[in-house]
Amino acid sequence: LLAPDGLVYGLAVDSTFFVFDPATRTIVHQEPLQDRYGAVAGSQAPRVMALGPDGRIYVVFVNAIVRLTPGTYAHEKVGDLPVSASAGVALVKGRLYFTTGSRLCSYALPGLGE
């Protein structure tokens, strides 16, 4: 996901969080997150990451929502999910939408609602 700071934020299949600088063509940060947050929902990072109106990146893990702060590489769990997320992400009016199997679910993000 391309963030406003011009860096690309991503997650590898094993929940490794990385930041790529396209200007220098280098990885500027890399950190495993699986032990802390579990597996990423789905296997394609851009489809489990969404840029919020607050400039932060929201990520759907199988059992949690995590917020990344561009520029600092900081991350924190926003909350635990009551169901296991399988894929997908959309952020609309303060709610993060994802799938669990064939069902569409949503999670209200604190501070982002209308």
MODELLER restraints for C-alpha pairs under 7 A, 6 or more apart:
rsr = mdl.restraints
at = mdl.atoms
rsr.add(forms.Gaussian(group=physical.xy_distance, feature=features.Distance(at['CA:1:A'], at['CA:8:A']), mean=5.36, stdev=0.5))
rsr.add(forms.Gaussian(group=physical.xy_distance, feature=features.Distance(at['CA:1:A'], at['CA:9:A']), mean=5.15, stdev=0.5))
rsr.add(forms.Gaussian(group=physical.xy_distance, feature=features.Distance(at['CA:1:A'], at['CA:10:A']), mean=6.21, stdev=0.5))
rsr.add(forms.Gaussian(group=physical.xy_distance, feature=features.Distance(at['CA:1:A'], at['CA:46:A']), mean=5.82, stdev=0.5))
rsr.add(forms.Gaussian(group=physical.xy_distance, feature=features.Distance(at['CA:2:A'], at['CA:8:A']), mean=4.46, stdev=0.5))
rsr.add(forms.Gaussian(group=physical.xy_distance, feature=features.Distance(at['CA:2:A'], at['CA:9:A']), mean=6.38, stdev=0.5))
rsr.add(forms.Gaussian(group=physical.xy_distance, feature=features.Distance(at['CA:3:A'], at['CA:70:A']), mean=6.96, stdev=0.5))
rsr.add(forms.Gaussian(group=physical.xy_distance, feature=features.Distance(at['CA:5:A'], at['CA:71:A']), mean=6.88, stdev=0.5))
rsr.add(forms.Gaussian(group=physical.xy_distance, feature=features.Distance(at['CA:7:A'], at['CA:19:A']), mean=6.61, stdev=0.5))
rsr.add(forms.Gaussian(group=physical.xy_distance, feature=features.Distance(at['CA:7:A'], at['CA:20:A']), mean=5.84, stdev=0.5))
rsr.add(forms.Gaussian(group=physical.xy_distance, feature=features.Distance(at['CA:7:A'], at['CA:21:A']), mean=5.03, stdev=0.5))
rsr.add(forms.Gaussian(group=physical.xy_distance, feature=features.Distance(at['CA:7:A'], at['CA:22:A']), mean=6.70, stdev=0.5))
rsr.add(forms.Gaussian(group=physical.xy_distance, feature=features.Distance(at['CA:8:A'], at['CA:19:A']), mean=5.58, stdev=0.5))
rsr.add(forms.Gaussian(group=physical.xy_distance, feature=features.Distance(at['CA:8:A'], at['CA:20:A']), mean=5.00, stdev=0.5))
rsr.add(forms.Gaussian(group=physical.xy_distance, feature=features.Distance(at['CA:8:A'], at['CA:21:A']), mean=6.41, stdev=0.5))
rsr.add(forms.Gaussian(group=physical.xy_distance, feature=features.Distance(at['CA:9:A'], at['CA:18:A']), mean=6.00, stdev=0.5))
rsr.add(forms.Gaussian(group=physical.xy_distance, feature=features.Distance(at['CA:9:A'], at['CA:19:A']), mean=4.64, stdev=0.5))
rsr.add(forms.Gaussian(group=physical.xy_distance, feature=features.Distance(at['CA:9:A'], at['CA:20:A']), mean=6.52, stdev=0.5))
rsr.add(forms.Gaussian(group=physical.xy_distance, feature=features.Distance(at['CA:10:A'], at['CA:17:A']), mean=5.90, stdev=0.5))
rsr.add(forms.Gaussian(group=physical.xy_distance, feature=features.Distance(at['CA:10:A'], at['CA:18:A']), mean=5.38, stdev=0.5))
rsr.add(forms.Gaussian(group=physical.xy_distance, feature=features.Distance(at['CA:10:A'], at['CA:19:A']), mean=6.34, stdev=0.5))
rsr.add(forms.Gaussian(group=physical.xy_distance, feature=features.Distance(at['CA:10:A'], at['CA:45:A']), mean=5.89, stdev=0.5))
rsr.add(forms.Gaussian(group=physical.xy_distance, feature=features.Distance(at['CA:11:A'], at['CA:17:A']), mean=4.61, stdev=0.5))
rsr.add(forms.Gaussian(group=physical.xy_distance, feature=features.Distance(at['CA:11:A'], at['CA:18:A']), mean=6.12, stdev=0.5))
rsr.add(forms.Gaussian(group=physical.xy_distance, feature=features.Distance(at['CA:11:A'], at['CA:45:A']), mean=5.20, stdev=0.5))
rsr.add(forms.Gaussian(group=physical.xy_distance, feature=features.Distance(at['CA:12:A'], at['CA:45:A']), mean=6.86, stdev=0.5))
rsr.add(forms.Gaussian(group=physical.xy_distance, feature=features.Distance(at['CA:13:A'], at['CA:43:A']), mean=5.52, stdev=0.5))
rsr.add(forms.Gaussian(group=physical.xy_distance, feature=features.Distance(at['CA:14:A'], at['CA:34:A']), mean=6.74, stdev=0.5))
rsr.add(forms.Gaussian(group=physical.xy_distance, feature=features.Distance(at['CA:14:A'], at['CA:39:A']), mean=6.83, stdev=0.5))
rsr.add(forms.Gaussian(group=physical.xy_distance, feature=features.Distance(at['CA:15:A'], at['CA:32:A']), mean=6.17, stdev=0.5))
rsr.add(forms.Gaussian(group=physical.xy_distance, feature=features.Distance(at['CA:15:A'], at['CA:33:A']), mean=5.44, stdev=0.5))
rsr.add(forms.Gaussian(group=physical.xy_distance, feature=features.Distance(at['CA:15:A'], at['CA:34:A']), mean=5.08, stdev=0.5))
rsr.add(forms.Gaussian(group=physical.xy_distance, feature=features.Distance(at['CA:15:A'], at['CA:39:A']), mean=5.84, stdev=0.5))
rsr.add(forms.Gaussian(group=physical.xy_distance, feature=features.Distance(at['CA:15:A'], at['CA:40:A']), mean=5.74, stdev=0.5))
rsr.add(forms.Gaussian(group=physical.xy_distance, feature=features.Distance(at['CA:16:A'], at['CA:30:A']), mean=6.83, stdev=0.5))
rsr.add(forms.Gaussian(group=physical.xy_distance, feature=features.Distance(at['CA:16:A'], at['CA:31:A']), mean=5.59, stdev=0.5))
rsr.add(forms.Gaussian(group=physical.xy_distance, feature=features.Distance(at['CA:16:A'], at['CA:32:A']), mean=4.23, stdev=0.5))
rsr.add(forms.Gaussian(group=physical.xy_distance, feature=features.Distance(at['CA:16:A'], at['CA:33:A']), mean=5.71, stdev=0.5))
rsr.add(forms.Gaussian(group=physical.xy_distance, feature=features.Distance(at['CA:17:A'], at['CA:30:A']), mean=5.65, stdev=0.5))
rsr.add(forms.Gaussian(group=physical.xy_distance, feature=features.Distance(at['CA:17:A'], at['CA:31:A']), mean=5.17, stdev=0.5))
rsr.add(forms.Gaussian(group=physical.xy_distance, feature=features.Distance(at['CA:17:A'], at['CA:32:A']), mean=5.99, stdev=0.5))
rsr.add(forms.Gaussian(group=physical.xy_distance, feature=features.Distance(at['CA:17:A'], at['CA:33:A']), mean=6.51, stdev=0.5))
rsr.add(forms.Gaussian(group=physical.xy_distance, feature=features.Distance(at['CA:18:A'], at['CA:27:A']), mean=6.95, stdev=0.5))
rsr.add(forms.Gaussian(group=physical.xy_distance, feature=features.Distance(at['CA:18:A'], at['CA:29:A']), mean=5.38, stdev=0.5))
rsr.add(forms.Gaussian(group=physical.xy_distance, feature=features.Distance(at['CA:18:A'], at['CA:30:A']), mean=4.31, stdev=0.5))
rsr.add(forms.Gaussian(group=physical.xy_distance, feature=features.Distance(at['CA:18:A'], at['CA:31:A']), mean=6.45, stdev=0.5))
rsr.add(forms.Gaussian(group=physical.xy_distance, feature=features.Distance(at['CA:19:A'], at['CA:27:A']), mean=5.72, stdev=0.5))
rsr.add(forms.Gaussian(group=physical.xy_distance, feature=features.Distance(at['CA:19:A'], at['CA:28:A']), mean=5.65, stdev=0.5))
rsr.add(forms.Gaussian(group=physical.xy_distance, feature=features.Distance(at['CA:19:A'], at['CA:29:A']), mean=5.04, stdev=0.5))
rsr.add(forms.Gaussian(group=physical.xy_distance, feature=features.Distance(at['CA:19:A'], at['CA:30:A']), mean=6.55, stdev=0.5))
rsr.add(forms.Gaussian(group=physical.xy_distance, feature=features.Distance(at['CA:20:A'], at['CA:26:A']), mean=5.76, stdev=0.5))
rsr.add(forms.Gaussian(group=physical.xy_distance, feature=features.Distance(at['CA:20:A'], at['CA:27:A']), mean=4.36, stdev=0.5))
rsr.add(forms.Gaussian(group=physical.xy_distance, feature=features.Distance(at['CA:20:A'], at['CA:28:A']), mean=5.80, stdev=0.5))
rsr.add(forms.Gaussian(group=physical.xy_distance, feature=features.Distance(at['CA:21:A'], at['CA:27:A']), mean=6.23, stdev=0.5))
rsr.add(forms.Gaussian(group=physical.xy_distance, feature=features.Distance(at['CA:21:A'], at['CA:28:A']), mean=6.52, stdev=0.5))
rsr.add(forms.Gaussian(group=physical.xy_distance, feature=features.Distance(at['CA:37:A'], at['CA:61:A']), mean=6.91, stdev=0.5))
rsr.add(forms.Gaussian(group=physical.xy_distance, feature=features.Distance(at['CA:37:A'], at['CA:64:A']), mean=6.74, stdev=0.5))
rsr.add(forms.Gaussian(group=physical.xy_distance, feature=features.Distance(at['CA:38:A'], at['CA:61:A']), mean=6.60, stdev=0.5))
rsr.add(forms.Gaussian(group=physical.xy_distance, feature=features.Distance(at['CA:38:A'], at['CA:62:A']), mean=6.83, stdev=0.5))
rsr.add(forms.Gaussian(group=physical.xy_distance, feature=features.Distance(at['CA:39:A'], at['CA:61:A']), mean=5.75, stdev=0.5))
rsr.add(forms.Gaussian(group=physical.xy_distance, feature=features.Distance(at['CA:39:A'], at['CA:62:A']), mean=5.77, stdev=0.5))
rsr.add(forms.Gaussian(group=physical.xy_distance, feature=features.Distance(at['CA:40:A'], at['CA:60:A']), mean=6.50, stdev=0.5))
rsr.add(forms.Gaussian(group=physical.xy_distance, feature=features.Distance(at['CA:40:A'], at['CA:61:A']), mean=4.16, stdev=0.5))
rsr.add(forms.Gaussian(group=physical.xy_distance, feature=features.Distance(at['CA:40:A'], at['CA:62:A']), mean=5.72, stdev=0.5))
rsr.add(forms.Gaussian(group=physical.xy_distance, feature=features.Distance(at['CA:41:A'], at['CA:48:A']), mean=6.61, stdev=0.5))
rsr.add(forms.Gaussian(group=physical.xy_distance, feature=features.Distance(at['CA:41:A'], at['CA:60:A']), mean=5.90, stdev=0.5))
rsr.add(forms.Gaussian(group=physical.xy_distance, feature=features.Distance(at['CA:41:A'], at['CA:61:A']), mean=4.72, stdev=0.5))
rsr.add(forms.Gaussian(group=physical.xy_distance, feature=features.Distance(at['CA:41:A'], at['CA:62:A']), mean=4.62, stdev=0.5))
rsr.add(forms.Gaussian(group=physical.xy_distance, feature=features.Distance(at['CA:41:A'], at['CA:85:A']), mean=5.71, stdev=0.5))
rsr.add(forms.Gaussian(group=physical.xy_distance, feature=features.Distance(at['CA:41:A'], at['CA:86:A']), mean=4.89, stdev=0.5))
rsr.add(forms.Gaussian(group=physical.xy_distance, feature=features.Distance(at['CA:41:A'], at['CA:87:A']), mean=5.01, stdev=0.5))
rsr.add(forms.Gaussian(group=physical.xy_distance, feature=features.Distance(at['CA:42:A'], at['CA:86:A']), mean=5.57, stdev=0.5))
rsr.add(forms.Gaussian(group=physical.xy_distance, feature=features.Distance(at['CA:42:A'], at['CA:87:A']), mean=4.64, stdev=0.5))
rsr.add(forms.Gaussian(group=physical.xy_distance, feature=features.Distance(at['CA:47:A'], at['CA:88:A']), mean=5.34, stdev=0.5))
rsr.add(forms.Gaussian(group=physical.xy_distance, feature=features.Distance(at['CA:47:A'], at['CA:89:A']), mean=5.91, stdev=0.5))
rsr.add(forms.Gaussian(group=physical.xy_distance, feature=features.Distance(at['CA:48:A'], at['CA:59:A']), mean=5.55, stdev=0.5))
rsr.add(forms.Gaussian(group=physical.xy_distance, feature=features.Distance(at['CA:48:A'], at['CA:60:A']), mean=5.23, stdev=0.5))
rsr.add(forms.Gaussian(group=physical.xy_distance, feature=features.Distance(at['CA:48:A'], at['CA:87:A']), mean=6.48, stdev=0.5))
rsr.add(forms.Gaussian(group=physical.xy_distance, feature=features.Distance(at['CA:48:A'], at['CA:88:A']), mean=5.52, stdev=0.5))
rsr.add(forms.Gaussian(group=physical.xy_distance, feature=features.Distance(at['CA:48:A'], at['CA:89:A']), mean=5.15, stdev=0.5))
rsr.add(forms.Gaussian(group=physical.xy_distance, feature=features.Distance(at['CA:49:A'], at['CA:57:A']), mean=6.48, stdev=0.5))
rsr.add(forms.Gaussian(group=physical.xy_distance, feature=features.Distance(at['CA:49:A'], at['CA:58:A']), mean=5.53, stdev=0.5))
rsr.add(forms.Gaussian(group=physical.xy_distance, feature=features.Distance(at['CA:49:A'], at['CA:59:A']), mean=4.52, stdev=0.5))
rsr.add(forms.Gaussian(group=physical.xy_distance, feature=features.Distance(at['CA:49:A'], at['CA:60:A']), mean=6.65, stdev=0.5))
rsr.add(forms.Gaussian(group=physical.xy_distance, feature=features.Distance(at['CA:49:A'], at['CA:89:A']), mean=6.50, stdev=0.5))
rsr.add(forms.Gaussian(group=physical.xy_distance, feature=features.Distance(at['CA:50:A'], at['CA:57:A']), mean=5.54, stdev=0.5))
rsr.add(forms.Gaussian(group=physical.xy_distance, feature=features.Distance(at['CA:50:A'], at['CA:58:A']), mean=5.22, stdev=0.5))
rsr.add(forms.Gaussian(group=physical.xy_distance, feature=features.Distance(at['CA:50:A'], at['CA:59:A']), mean=6.64, stdev=0.5))
rsr.add(forms.Gaussian(group=physical.xy_distance, feature=features.Distance(at['CA:50:A'], at['CA:89:A']), mean=6.71, stdev=0.5))
rsr.add(forms.Gaussian(group=physical.xy_distance, feature=features.Distance(at['CA:50:A'], at['CA:90:A']), mean=6.56, stdev=0.5))
rsr.add(forms.Gaussian(group=physical.xy_distance, feature=features.Distance(at['CA:50:A'], at['CA:91:A']), mean=6.47, stdev=0.5))
rsr.add(forms.Gaussian(group=physical.xy_distance, feature=features.Distance(at['CA:51:A'], at['CA:57:A']), mean=4.51, stdev=0.5))
rsr.add(forms.Gaussian(group=physical.xy_distance, feature=features.Distance(at['CA:51:A'], at['CA:58:A']), mean=6.30, stdev=0.5))
rsr.add(forms.Gaussian(group=physical.xy_distance, feature=features.Distance(at['CA:52:A'], at['CA:58:A']), mean=6.81, stdev=0.5))
rsr.add(forms.Gaussian(group=physical.xy_distance, feature=features.Distance(at['CA:52:A'], at['CA:91:A']), mean=6.99, stdev=0.5))
rsr.add(forms.Gaussian(group=physical.xy_distance, feature=features.Distance(at['CA:56:A'], at['CA:67:A']), mean=6.58, stdev=0.5))
rsr.add(forms.Gaussian(group=physical.xy_distance, feature=features.Distance(at['CA:56:A'], at['CA:68:A']), mean=5.84, stdev=0.5))
rsr.add(forms.Gaussian(group=physical.xy_distance, feature=features.Distance(at['CA:56:A'], at['CA:69:A']), mean=5.06, stdev=0.5))
rsr.add(forms.Gaussian(group=physical.xy_distance, feature=features.Distance(at['CA:56:A'], at['CA:70:A']), mean=6.34, stdev=0.5))
rsr.add(forms.Gaussian(group=physical.xy_distance, feature=features.Distance(at['CA:57:A'], at['CA:67:A']), mean=5.64, stdev=0.5))
rsr.add(forms.Gaussian(group=physical.xy_distance, feature=features.Distance(at['CA:57:A'], at['CA:68:A']), mean=4.99, stdev=0.5))
rsr.add(forms.Gaussian(group=physical.xy_distance, feature=features.Distance(at['CA:57:A'], at['CA:69:A']), mean=6.47, stdev=0.5))
rsr.add(forms.Gaussian(group=physical.xy_distance, feature=features.Distance(at['CA:58:A'], at['CA:65:A']), mean=6.87, stdev=0.5))
rsr.add(forms.Gaussian(group=physical.xy_distance, feature=features.Distance(at['CA:58:A'], at['CA:66:A']), mean=5.76, stdev=0.5))
rsr.add(forms.Gaussian(group=physical.xy_distance, feature=features.Distance(at['CA:58:A'], at['CA:67:A']), mean=4.63, stdev=0.5))
rsr.add(forms.Gaussian(group=physical.xy_distance, feature=features.Distance(at['CA:58:A'], at['CA:68:A']), mean=6.34, stdev=0.5))
rsr.add(forms.Gaussian(group=physical.xy_distance, feature=features.Distance(at['CA:59:A'], at['CA:65:A']), mean=5.70, stdev=0.5))
rsr.add(forms.Gaussian(group=physical.xy_distance, feature=features.Distance(at['CA:59:A'], at['CA:66:A']), mean=5.14, stdev=0.5))
rsr.add(forms.Gaussian(group=physical.xy_distance, feature=features.Distance(at['CA:59:A'], at['CA:67:A']), mean=6.31, stdev=0.5))
rsr.add(forms.Gaussian(group=physical.xy_distance, feature=features.Distance(at['CA:60:A'], at['CA:66:A']), mean=6.66, stdev=0.5))
rsr.add(forms.Gaussian(group=physical.xy_distance, feature=features.Distance(at['CA:61:A'], at['CA:85:A']), mean=6.85, stdev=0.5))
rsr.add(forms.Gaussian(group=physical.xy_distance, feature=features.Distance(at['CA:62:A'], at['CA:84:A']), mean=5.14, stdev=0.5))
rsr.add(forms.Gaussian(group=physical.xy_distance, feature=features.Distance(at['CA:62:A'], at['CA:85:A']), mean=4.64, stdev=0.5))
rsr.add(forms.Gaussian(group=physical.xy_distance, feature=features.Distance(at['CA:62:A'], at['CA:86:A']), mean=6.37, stdev=0.5))
rsr.add(forms.Gaussian(group=physical.xy_distance, feature=features.Distance(at['CA:63:A'], at['CA:80:A']), mean=5.84, stdev=0.5))
rsr.add(forms.Gaussian(group=physical.xy_distance, feature=features.Distance(at['CA:63:A'], at['CA:81:A']), mean=5.05, stdev=0.5))
rsr.add(forms.Gaussian(group=physical.xy_distance, feature=features.Distance(at['CA:63:A'], at['CA:83:A']), mean=6.85, stdev=0.5))
rsr.add(forms.Gaussian(group=physical.xy_distance, feature=features.Distance(at['CA:63:A'], at['CA:84:A']), mean=5.28, stdev=0.5))
rsr.add(forms.Gaussian(group=physical.xy_distance, feature=features.Distance(at['CA:63:A'], at['CA:85:A']), mean=6.39, stdev=0.5))
rsr.add(forms.Gaussian(group=physical.xy_distance, feature=features.Distance(at['CA:64:A'], at['CA:77:A']), mean=6.89, stdev=0.5))
rsr.add(forms.Gaussian(group=physical.xy_distance, feature=features.Distance(at['CA:64:A'], at['CA:79:A']), mean=5.73, stdev=0.5))
rsr.add(forms.Gaussian(group=physical.xy_distance, feature=features.Distance(at['CA:64:A'], at['CA:80:A']), mean=4.31, stdev=0.5))
rsr.add(forms.Gaussian(group=physical.xy_distance, feature=features.Distance(at['CA:64:A'], at['CA:81:A']), mean=5.14, stdev=0.5))
rsr.add(forms.Gaussian(group=physical.xy_distance, feature=features.Distance(at['CA:65:A'], at['CA:77:A']), mean=5.97, stdev=0.5))
rsr.add(forms.Gaussian(group=physical.xy_distance, feature=features.Distance(at['CA:65:A'], at['CA:78:A']), mean=5.47, stdev=0.5))
rsr.add(forms.Gaussian(group=physical.xy_distance, feature=features.Distance(at['CA:65:A'], at['CA:79:A']), mean=5.53, stdev=0.5))
rsr.add(forms.Gaussian(group=physical.xy_distance, feature=features.Distance(at['CA:65:A'], at['CA:80:A']), mean=6.45, stdev=0.5))
rsr.add(forms.Gaussian(group=physical.xy_distance, feature=features.Distance(at['CA:66:A'], at['CA:75:A']), mean=6.71, stdev=0.5))
rsr.add(forms.Gaussian(group=physical.xy_distance, feature=features.Distance(at['CA:66:A'], at['CA:76:A']), mean=5.55, stdev=0.5))
rsr.add(forms.Gaussian(group=physical.xy_distance, feature=features.Distance(at['CA:66:A'], at['CA:77:A']), mean=4.34, stdev=0.5))
rsr.add(forms.Gaussian(group=physical.xy_distance, feature=features.Distance(at['CA:66:A'], at['CA:78:A']), mean=5.34, stdev=0.5))
rsr.add(forms.Gaussian(group=physical.xy_distance, feature=features.Distance(at['CA:67:A'], at['CA:75:A']), mean=5.50, stdev=0.5))
rsr.add(forms.Gaussian(group=physical.xy_distance, feature=features.Distance(at['CA:67:A'], at['CA:76:A']), mean=5.44, stdev=0.5))
rsr.add(forms.Gaussian(group=physical.xy_distance, feature=features.Distance(at['CA:67:A'], at['CA:77:A']), mean=6.32, stdev=0.5))
rsr.add(forms.Gaussian(group=physical.xy_distance, feature=features.Distance(at['CA:67:A'], at['CA:78:A']), mean=6.36, stdev=0.5))
rsr.add(forms.Gaussian(group=physical.xy_distance, feature=features.Distance(at['CA:68:A'], at['CA:74:A']), mean=5.74, stdev=0.5))
rsr.add(forms.Gaussian(group=physical.xy_distance, feature=features.Distance(at['CA:68:A'], at['CA:75:A']), mean=4.41, stdev=0.5))
rsr.add(forms.Gaussian(group=physical.xy_distance, feature=features.Distance(at['CA:68:A'], at['CA:76:A']), mean=6.80, stdev=0.5))
rsr.add(forms.Gaussian(group=physical.xy_distance, feature=features.Distance(at['CA:69:A'], at['CA:75:A']), mean=6.31, stdev=0.5))
rsr.add(forms.Gaussian(group=physical.xy_distance, feature=features.Distance(at['CA:84:A'], at['CA:100:A']), mean=6.08, stdev=0.5))
rsr.add(forms.Gaussian(group=physical.xy_distance, feature=features.Distance(at['CA:85:A'], at['CA:98:A']), mean=6.51, stdev=0.5))
rsr.add(forms.Gaussian(group=physical.xy_distance, feature=features.Distance(at['CA:85:A'], at['CA:99:A']), mean=5.72, stdev=0.5))
rsr.add(forms.Gaussian(group=physical.xy_distance, feature=features.Distance(at['CA:85:A'], at['CA:100:A']), mean=4.71, stdev=0.5))
rsr.add(forms.Gaussian(group=physical.xy_distance, feature=features.Distance(at['CA:86:A'], at['CA:99:A']), mean=5.62, stdev=0.5))
rsr.add(forms.Gaussian(group=physical.xy_distance, feature=features.Distance(at['CA:86:A'], at['CA:100:A']), mean=4.91, stdev=0.5))
rsr.add(forms.Gaussian(group=physical.xy_distance, feature=features.Distance(at['CA:86:A'], at['CA:101:A']), mean=6.21, stdev=0.5))
rsr.add(forms.Gaussian(group=physical.xy_distance, feature=features.Distance(at['CA:87:A'], at['CA:98:A']), mean=6.02, stdev=0.5))
rsr.add(forms.Gaussian(group=physical.xy_distance, feature=features.Distance(at['CA:87:A'], at['CA:99:A']), mean=5.39, stdev=0.5))
rsr.add(forms.Gaussian(group=physical.xy_distance, feature=features.Distance(at['CA:88:A'], at['CA:98:A']), mean=4.80, stdev=0.5))
rsr.add(forms.Gaussian(group=physical.xy_distance, feature=features.Distance(at['CA:88:A'], at['CA:99:A']), mean=5.90, stdev=0.5))
rsr.add(forms.Gaussian(group=physical.xy_distance, feature=features.Distance(at['CA:89:A'], at['CA:96:A']), mean=6.61, stdev=0.5))
rsr.add(forms.Gaussian(group=physical.xy_distance, feature=features.Distance(at['CA:89:A'], at['CA:97:A']), mean=5.30, stdev=0.5))
rsr.add(forms.Gaussian(group=physical.xy_distance, feature=features.Distance(at['CA:89:A'], at['CA:98:A']), mean=4.85, stdev=0.5))
rsr.add(forms.Gaussian(group=physical.xy_distance, feature=features.Distance(at['CA:90:A'], at['CA:96:A']), mean=5.69, stdev=0.5))
rsr.add(forms.Gaussian(group=physical.xy_distance, feature=features.Distance(at['CA:90:A'], at['CA:97:A']), mean=5.05, stdev=0.5))
rsr.add(forms.Gaussian(group=physical.xy_distance, feature=features.Distance(at['CA:90:A'], at['CA:98:A']), mean=6.94, stdev=0.5))
rsr.add(forms.Gaussian(group=physical.xy_distance, feature=features.Distance(at['CA:91:A'], at['CA:97:A']), mean=6.26, stdev=0.5))
rsr.add(forms.Gaussian(group=physical.xy_distance, feature=features.Distance(at['CA:93:A'], at['CA:113:A']), mean=5.55, stdev=0.5))
rsr.add(forms.Gaussian(group=physical.xy_distance, feature=features.Distance(at['CA:93:A'], at['CA:114:A']), mean=5.94, stdev=0.5))
rsr.add(forms.Gaussian(group=physical.xy_distance, feature=features.Distance(at['CA:94:A'], at['CA:108:A']), mean=6.01, stdev=0.5))
rsr.add(forms.Gaussian(group=physical.xy_distance, feature=features.Distance(at['CA:94:A'], at['CA:109:A']), mean=5.51, stdev=0.5))
rsr.add(forms.Gaussian(group=physical.xy_distance, feature=features.Distance(at['CA:94:A'], at['CA:112:A']), mean=4.36, stdev=0.5))
rsr.add(forms.Gaussian(group=physical.xy_distance, feature=features.Distance(at['CA:94:A'], at['CA:113:A']), mean=3.89, stdev=0.5))
rsr.add(forms.Gaussian(group=physical.xy_distance, feature=features.Distance(at['CA:94:A'], at['CA:114:A']), mean=6.60, stdev=0.5))
rsr.add(forms.Gaussian(group=physical.xy_distance, feature=features.Distance(at['CA:95:A'], at['CA:106:A']), mean=6.03, stdev=0.5))
rsr.add(forms.Gaussian(group=physical.xy_distance, feature=features.Distance(at['CA:95:A'], at['CA:107:A']), mean=5.37, stdev=0.5))
rsr.add(forms.Gaussian(group=physical.xy_distance, feature=features.Distance(at['CA:95:A'], at['CA:108:A']), mean=4.46, stdev=0.5))
rsr.add(forms.Gaussian(group=physical.xy_distance, feature=features.Distance(at['CA:95:A'], at['CA:109:A']), mean=5.70, stdev=0.5))
rsr.add(forms.Gaussian(group=physical.xy_distance, feature=features.Distance(at['CA:95:A'], at['CA:113:A']), mean=6.99, stdev=0.5))
rsr.add(forms.Gaussian(group=physical.xy_distance, feature=features.Distance(at['CA:96:A'], at['CA:106:A']), mean=5.33, stdev=0.5))
rsr.add(forms.Gaussian(group=physical.xy_distance, feature=features.Distance(at['CA:96:A'], at['CA:107:A']), mean=5.14, stdev=0.5))
rsr.add(forms.Gaussian(group=physical.xy_distance, feature=features.Distance(at['CA:96:A'], at['CA:108:A']), mean=6.45, stdev=0.5))
rsr.add(forms.Gaussian(group=physical.xy_distance, feature=features.Distance(at['CA:96:A'], at['CA:109:A']), mean=6.88, stdev=0.5))
rsr.add(forms.Gaussian(group=physical.xy_distance, feature=features.Distance(at['CA:97:A'], at['CA:104:A']), mean=6.98, stdev=0.5))
rsr.add(forms.Gaussian(group=physical.xy_distance, feature=features.Distance(at['CA:97:A'], at['CA:105:A']), mean=5.68, stdev=0.5))
rsr.add(forms.Gaussian(group=physical.xy_distance, feature=features.Distance(at['CA:97:A'], at['CA:106:A']), mean=4.24, stdev=0.5))
rsr.add(forms.Gaussian(group=physical.xy_distance, feature=features.Distance(at['CA:97:A'], at['CA:107:A']), mean=6.53, stdev=0.5))
rsr.add(forms.Gaussian(group=physical.xy_distance, feature=features.Distance(at['CA:98:A'], at['CA:104:A']), mean=5.97, stdev=0.5))
rsr.add(forms.Gaussian(group=physical.xy_distance, feature=features.Distance(at['CA:98:A'], at['CA:105:A']), mean=5.47, stdev=0.5))
rsr.add(forms.Gaussian(group=physical.xy_distance, feature=features.Distance(at['CA:98:A'], at['CA:106:A']), mean=6.14, stdev=0.5))
rsr.add(forms.Gaussian(group=physical.xy_distance, feature=features.Distance(at['CA:99:A'], at['CA:105:A']), mean=5.75, stdev=0.5))
